[in-house]
Amino acid sequence: ISAIDEILSQPEPTIEPVRIIHKEQDSIAAFSLNQVNNGLIVIATPRELQEMDISLLLELPAWLEDECELDILNLKQDSTDSGVPPFLVIHSAGDKAKDHQPGSPPSGLASQSGRGTTVVLKHRVDGIRRICSHPLLPLYLTGSQDGSVQLWEWNHSLPVATPRPAGTYAKVTRVRFSQHGNKFGVADSDGNLSLWQVGLSANATRPFFTHQCHSKGISDFVFLGSCSLLATAGHSSESKNVCIWDSILPHGKSMVVAFTCHEQGASSLVYAPQHQILVSTGKKGDICLIDVRSKTIRQRFQAHESAVKCVAIDPHEEYFATGSADGDIKIWGVTVPTVLLTLPAEHARSSFFKNIGQGVTQLHIDSCARLFSCGADGSMKVRLLPDRETLLNH
C-alpha cells in the first residue's frame, strides 16, 4: 500500500505515457477511437488493421480495484526485470512462434498482454493511411495508399462498403465524417475532394461533390459545422494553401475565400467551432490561426523546427496539440497561442536506417484530457495531460 501511495503521490503524471502497442519494425500511420464504445480503438500498420479493446487502460477511477491497473502502476518497477518490457505489447501468432514465453497465452488471432489491452480483430489490409470513426454509429472509414476507401463495422471481418476501389484514384490523404455523420469526405494527393451522403444505400459509390481544390494535392480538410462549408489544406501553385469552400454552390463559385500562407504547403487542419477559429499547420513548422467569421489570419507563428504533421484540439477548445516530423509534441493555448507543454522526441525514430522524417503521424485528445498519439517509431501511446488549470496557468 505504501508503494502504491508513493506512486500516486508523485507529481507530473504526464511525464511517462503508457504505450498501448509497440512494433519496432512498423510505422503506425493512423488510429481512431470508437465513438459509440470509447474502449475500442483501431490502428493501422503498413500490413494490417488491428481493432483493440483498451477499456481496462482507460477506466482510471477504478484502477485500485483491478489487478491489471496495478500492473500499469508498477510499470516502472517491472522495467527492472529484463524479461518484461516497460510498455504494453500485443503479440501476434507469428511473434509467439518466434519468442514463446512460459505462462503466455496460446497462439491465436486474438490475444492480450495481460496488461489491459486485447486484440479483438485483425484485417490483413495493406497500406492504410487514414482512419475516421462515425460520430454516432459503430462504423469507421479507411483510406489507403492505393486510393481505395472502405467503410467497416466494428468487430466484423469484411467491409460494409467500398466507396472507392483500389487503383483508380490517387493516394488518400484524409477521410472524415461530418459532425452529425450524415456525410463523409475523401481527399487525395491529386488535390481532389469528394463528398458522399451516408444513408440507407451504404453501397452507393457516387459522390455528390468532387472538386480539385489544390493543384499540388490536399493534405487535410475539415467540415465547418453541419452546413455545406468546408476548409481544405494543401499546396497550390499560387500559394493559396488554405481555402474555404461551399459544396452547394456551382464549381466555379464554390471557393468562398483563399488564404496565402504556409510556404511549401499546408499540412493539417483542425476547427474550433465555439471560437470560429481554424488552426492550420505548415510544412515549414508554422501555424496560422484563421478567424472564419472575418475571413482573416488572426495569428501566425513558428511552432516547430520541422514540418508539422498533425494537429488535434481538446473538445473544450482550450488547447490544441501539434506533432512534428522530428517526433516532438507541443500543447498550445487556443485563445492565446503560447506553448503550454512540450513533449520532446515522443515519436522519434530510434534507428538511423528506418524511414527517417515521419515523426508523429496522428494525435487525438478526448474529453477526459487523454492525449493519444502514434508515429513512425512504431508506438501507439496514451498519456493523461495535466488538468486544465495547470496547463493554462503553466
N, C-alpha and C positions, 0 to 999 in steps of 0.2 A: 504494500500500500504506500509506504514512504517513497519507494522508487517511482510509482505512478504519480504521486503528488508532486514530486520533484520535476517530472517531465511536464505535467500540466501547468506548473507554475512558471515554466520558462517563458520569457518574453519572445517577441518576434516570431509568431507561428508561421510567417510567410517564408522563412529562410530555407526550410527544407520541404520541397514538394514531394508528393507521393507519385512514383512512376506507375501508372496503370499497366503499361506494356513497354517492353524494350526489346527491339530487334536490331542488333548492331549492323547487320548486313543490309537492312532495308530502310529506305526513307518512308516516313509516314506522310502521305500527301494531303489527307483530309480526314475529317471526322464529323459526326453530327449526333446530337443527343435527341432521343425520342421525346417529343413534346407532350405525348399522352402519358408515358411512363418514364419519368426522369431517371430511373435507374438503368436504362438501356442506352448503349452508345454503339455506333457503327464506325469502323475505322478502315481506311483504305491504305493498303501497302501496294507495291508495284505488281504483285501477283494475285492478290485476293482482297475480298471484303470480309471483315470479321464483325459480327454482331456480338456484343458482350454485355453481360449483366454486371454492373458495378454498384448496385444498390447498397450493398453492405459497406462499401467505402464511403458512401455519401450520407449514411444515417448517423451524422455526428452527435445528435443529442443522446443516442443510446449506446455510445461506444464502450462504456464501462460494463455493460451487461453482456457484451458479445466477445467471445474468445477471439474472433477474427480481428476485432478492433484493438484488442490488447496486443495482438501481433503487430498491428500498424504502429501503436505507441512504442513498441520495443524494436522498431526497425534499426535504430542506431545501435542498440545493444547487440542485435542479431548480426550486424555487419562485421563484428569482430570474428565471427565464425566464417572461415573461407568457403565453407560449403553452402552458405546461404547468402545469395546476393542482396544488396541493400535496395532492391526495388522489386516490384511485383512482376513476376514472369509468367507469361502464358505459354505453356508448352503445346506444341502440335505433335501429332503422331510421329512425324519424322524426327523431331527433336528427341523424343523419348527413346526411339530406336538407337540414336547415337549416344545418348547420355542418360540412361535409366538409373535413377537413384532409388535405394531401398526406401520403401514406405510411400513412394509416389503413386498416384492413381494409375490404373492400367491405361494403355494406349487407346485412343479413340478420338473421334472428331471433336466432341465437346469435352473439355477438361478444365481444371482450375488449379490455381497455385496453392490453394489453402489459405490465401490472404484476402479473400473477399472479392475476387474477380473471376467470372465464369464465362467461357466462350459458349455462346448459345448456338451460333450457326456460322459456317464459313461458305462464302461463294467464291469459286475459283474463276475470278474475272480479272483480266489483265488491264493495267493502265488507267485505272480510275483516278481522276484528278480532283473532282469536286463532288461534294455531297450536301444535300439540304433536306431537312425533315419538314413534313407538313405541320402547320401550327395546330391543327385540330384533330387530325386523323393519324392512325398508325402506319404512315407511308413515308417513304423518302425517295428523293431523286438522286441519280448519279450521272455524272458526265465524264467522258473518257478521252484519252489521248487520240483515239481513232475517230472522234467526232460523234460517237453514239451517246444517246441519252436513254436511260431506263428508269422506270418507276417500280419500286419494290414495296412489298408489305412486310413489316417486321415479322421475323420468325417463319417466313415462307421461303422455300428454296428457289422458286422461279420468279422472274419479274412479272409484275401485273401488266405492264405495257412497255412498248419501245417507241416513244415519240420520234426518235431519230435513229435510223440504222447506222451501222458502222461503215466507214469507208466512203461516205458521200459528202461529209462536211469537214470543216477544219477542226482542230483540237478545241475541245470545250474548255473555256476559261472560267466560267461561273454558271451555276444553276441556283435559282432562288424561287421560293414560293412568295406570293404576295401576303400581306398582313393577315387576311382572313382566309387564305388558302384557296380562293376561287380561281386563281390563275397562277401560272409559273412562267419563268423566262429562262432562256438559254443564251449565253454569249460565247463567241468563239474567236479564234485568233485571226480570222479574216476580217473582223470588225463588225460582224453581223449580230444583231439582237433579234430573237424571235420570241413571241409570246403565245401561250396556249391557254385555253379555258380548261379548268378542271371540273368535269361534270360526270353525268351518268355514263357517257360514252368514253370510258377510260382509255380505249384503244385508238381514239382519234389521233391521227398523225399530222393533221394540217394546222399550222399555226395561224392565228388571226392577224398577226402583225409580224413583219420581217423587214428590217431596215439595216443598211450598213451605216453605223453610227460613227465609226472612226476608221480612217483609211488604212492604218497600220495595225489594227487589232484592238479589241476590247479586252481589258483585263478584269473589269468588275462592273457591276451595276446594282442599283437598289430601287425598290418601289418607294415612291414618296407618298406614304399613306395608302388609303384604299381607293384613291381615284386613278385616273389614267396617266398620271405623271410618273416619270422615271428619271433617274440620273445615271449616266454612264461615265466610266473612267477608262481611258485608253491612250492611244498615240495617234495623232492626226498630223498630216504634213504641215498644216498651218498652225500647229501648237495649241489648237483648241482641244485640250486633253481631258476636260471635264465638261459635260453637256447635260442639259435638262431637256426632256422630250415629252410630248403629249401624244399618246398612242392612238387617240381617236381622231386626230387631225390628218388631213392628206399628207402623204410622204414629203412633198415639197415644202410643207409648212409645219412639219411635226417638231422641228427644233425650236424650243422656247428661248433658250439662251445658251451661249457657249463661253467658257472661261479659258483664257490663255494663261496656263500655269503648268508647272511640273515639267521642267526640261527633260527631254527624252521619254516623256510619257508618264501618265498616272498609273499607279499600280493597284490601289484598293480604295474602297468607299465604305462609309457607314453613315446612317441617318439618325439624327436625334429629333424626333417629331415634336416633343414638348418645347424645345428651343428653336425648332425650324432651322437647324444647322446641319449642313453636310460636311463631314470630315473626309477629306481626300488626301491620299499619300502618294509620294512620288518615287521614281526610280533613282533619284539623287539623294534620298533621305529626308526630303522636305515634306511638310504638312501644311495644308490650307484648310481654314475654317470658312465655309461659304454660307452666307445668310440667304436662305431660299426665298424669303419674303421680299427683300430688297434686291435680290439677284446680284450681290456684290461679294467680293472676297473680304471677309472681316479681318482675318489674320493669316499671316504666312510666316513660318519659322522652320529652322533646321532642327530635325529631331534625332536623326541617326547619321553615322558616317557612311553607311552603305544603304542600298535600296531598302525601302520599307515594303515588306512582302505581304503583310496582312494587318487588319485593324479590327477591333471589337469594342463595343460600348456596353456599359453596365445598364440593366433595364431601368434604373432610376435616373440615368443620364447625368450622373455627377462626375464620372471619369471614363476615359477610354484607354485601351491598351494598344500598343503598336509592337509588331515583331519585325526584326530586320534580317537581312541576308547573312549577317555575321552571327546570328543566333541570339542577339540581345532582345529583351522585352522591356518596355517602359510604360508606366502608367501616367496619364496626364489628366488634369482637370478640364472639364468641358467649358465652363464659363470663363475661367482664367487658365489658359493652357500652359501651366507650369508643370514640370516633371514632379510627380508625387512619389514615385518609387521606380528604381532601376534594378533589373534582374539581369546582370551580365552573363553572356555565354550560356543562356538557358538551353538552347538547342544548337550548339556549335558542333560541327563535325570534329570528331576526335582524331580521325586519321587523315593524313595528307592526301591519300590516293582516292578518296571516295567523294565524288560529286560535290566538290567544294562550292560554296557560294549560295546554297539553297536556304540554310538557316531555318527560321521559324516559318512554317507553311500555313498554319491556321491558328486562330485564337477564338475563345468564346468566354464570356462572363455570364454566369447565371444569376438568378435573383437572390441566392444565398452568398453572394460575393466570392464564389469559387471561380478561379481562373483555370480554364482548360487550354492546353496548348500541345501542339505536335510539331515535329520538324524533321530535318534531314539527318539528324543524329539517330533516328530510328526509335525515339521515345515519345510516348504519349503521357503527359503529366497533368495532375490536378493539384492546385495549391489553394489554401484559404487565404484570401487577401486580408489585410488589417481592416478593422471596422472603418466605416466612412469618416467618422470624426477624426480618427488617427490619420487616415490618408489625406483628408482635406486640410488638416492642420499641420501637415508634415513640414 
